[in-house]
Amino acid sequence: MERWASQFVDAGGNHPTPKVTEGKVAGMKMMKVFTEGTYTPSPMMGGDMTPRPGQELLGAIVEGPDSNWFFKCTGPKKTMESHRQEFDALIDSVKTR
């Protein structure tokens, strides 16, 4: 979560504190993460690293039986807000075998 949040800066140039909610999905511990601001993609992913203002991150970490499962989605705030229910439904659909 901290690495994801470190890819964002607010209007003052500071890394925002992400909003984190904890819960369970299919009996597994889960944390959802939300932050917003100017996003700079990770150099690990390659490609264009130009800072992008007005972005939002929806993320989740599920403590699966074999390893932690990571879900991360970033994009323009308007787009992310319009698809937040679908992201939440994706996380809610996680199951073990």
N, C-alpha and C positions, 0 to 999 in steps of 0.2 A: 504494500500500500504506500509506503513512504517513497519508494522509487517512482511509482506512478504519479504521486502528488508532486514529486520534485521536477517533473516534466512540465509543470504549470507555474506561472507567476501571475499575481494579481496586478491591479492598476499601479500599486506602489512598488512593484518589482520584487515582492516577497513571495515565497512559496506558501500557498494557502494551506490551512489545516483541512484535510479531507473530512467530509461527513461520513461517519461509519455507523452502520447498524448491524447488530448481530442477531442471529436466529438459527433456525434449523431447517433443513430440507432433507426429506427422506431419512430423518433421524441423524443426519450428519450436521456438525457445526458449520455455520456459514456466516461470512461477513460481506456486506455490500458496501461499496465505496462510491462516493460522489465527490467531484471537485470541478471547478471551472476556472477559466481565465485564458491567458495566452499559453498555448501549447507548443512545445518544441519536441518533435519526435526524437526518439532515442537513436543514437548513432548505430546501435546494435541492429536496427531494422534496415539500415541503409536508406537510400533514396534522399529525397528533398528534406533537409532539416531546417527549413525556413520557419521561424516562429509564426504561429497562426492565432491571432486574437479571436475572442468570442467563441471559444471551444469549451466542450464539456466532456467529462469522463464518467462513464458508468462502468463499474467493475464489481467483481465478486470473487471470493475465494471460498471454495468448499473443501473441507477436510475429508477427502475420500478415503476409502478403506485401504487403497494401495499407494496413494500419494495425494498431495494437495492439487486441486483442480482450479485453474485460473481462467477467468473470463474478463476481458477488457474490451471496451468499445469507446472510441473517441470520435468526435466530429463536431460540426457546427451546433451551437446551443439549440437553435430552433429545430434542427433535424433530430437531435438526441431527445429533446423533450417530446417530440411527436411520436417517438418510438420507445419511450420508456416502459410502457406497459408490455410491449413485446419482449424487451430485455428481461423484465421481471418474470414474465411467463417462462422464458427460457430457463432462468435460474430455478424457478419453482418446479420445472419438469425434470430436473436432475434426479436420477435414480441409480441404485446399485443393481447389479445382476441378481 
